[in-house]
Amino acid sequence: MDNDPELAQRGKYLGTITQDFVKVSRFLFEASYQVRARHISDFPLFILSKQAVPGLQSLLTPAQHKVDWHYMLSFVEDFYQRGWLKEVESFKQAYKNPDEFCCLCVLDEGFTNFVFIPYPEDDEALTDYNGE
């Protein structure tokens, strides 16, 4: 499972995701670390949607955190239990190192896709999740 070229071609996604990611990457990295450290899952992922997704609690919201997307935390096993993912093993094999990459599931207007974005290497480039 690689980054889908369709996502890159649809600049409205890549641009807003990248702008948001700079603001929230430290927070997402920490949330991913906590999911793994608490042995909840070795495969955390974050759902990005323009609206809140029923049944999932938002971690970050546009109104509260000056971002364009709602961010919700999940993990591969949860996606499978909800019936949103049919093939777990192939997803796990394609899953990138969560210490280096953030797994995002983008949901918008009938468009659904996974993308792995590398966390910034320069910690100074990260801002806190409040957008400050």
N, C-alpha and C positions, 0 to 999 in steps of 0.2 A: 504494500500500500504506500504509494508515493504521493507527494503533493500533486493534485490534479491540475493539469494545465488549464482546465476550464475556470478554475478559481482565479488563476493569474490573469486570464483574459478578461475576467469580469472585474475591472479596476475598482468598481464601487466597493467590492468586498475587500480586496487586498489593501487598498488605501486606508479605509476606516479601521480595519483589523490592525494594521501596522501602527497607526496613530494611537489607538487604544493600548496596544500591547506594550508600547514604551512606558505608558503610565502605570500599567498594572502588572508588569512581568515579575517584579519582586514579590508581590502578593500571591500571584499564581504559583510561582516557584515554591514559596513557603507552604501553600495549601497542598501542593503536590507532594512535597516532602512529608508533611504531616500524615497524609493518607498512607504513604508507604511506611513511615516510621511506626505508625499504629497498627500496621499489618491489616489494614482494611482492604487494600489492593495494591498490587505492584504496577497497575495500569490505570492511573488516574487520567481523567480527561475533563475538559471544560467545554460546556455548551455555550455557544454565543447565539443570541437571538435578539431581534429588535423588540420583541415582547417577551414577557415572562412566560415560561413553559409550565402549564398546569402540572402539579405533582412534584415539581422541583423547586427547591428554595434558592433564591438568588443570592449570590455572594456579593456581587457588585451590581449596582443599578445606575443607569444614566443620570437619573435625578440626584442621587446622593454622591456620585463619584466622578462626575464630569467626564463620562465616557459615552460612546455611541451605542454600545451593546449592553445587554443584560448578560451577566456571567453566572453560570450555574455549575456546580461541581458534581461530577459523577465519576464512574469508573466502568471498565469493560464489563465486569460481571453484572452490574446494574443494567447496562444497556441490553445484555443478553436476557436477563430476567424480565425486562419490560417488553421483549420481543422486537427491540429496535436493531438488534444485531443478530444475524443468523449464524455466522461462522466465527466463533471465538478464537480458535487456534490460529487461523490465518491472520487475524487481526493482531494477535499477540506476537506473531513472528515478524510482522511488519512494523510493530510499535518501536519507536526510536527511544534511545536512552533518555529517561525522564529527568536526569540531572543536567542534560544538555538541551533537550527539546520539550516544548509545551505542546501537548496534543489538544487541538481545538476541533470541536464539531460545530460547524456553522449551519444554522437553520434560518432560512429567510425566504419567504414567498415561494414555497415549493422547492427551494434549492437546499440540498443537504449535502455536506461534504466534510471530510476530515482533512485537516492540514496540520503539519508539524512545523512549528516556528522555533528557531533556536533562541534560547535566552541570551540576552546581551552578555558579552564577555566582560565588559567594563562596568563594574558595579556602580561607578559614579554616573553612568548613563541612565541608571534606573531612578525613577522617582517613586515616592510612595503612592499607594493606591488611592489616596484622596486627591491626587492630581496636583500636589504641591511640590 
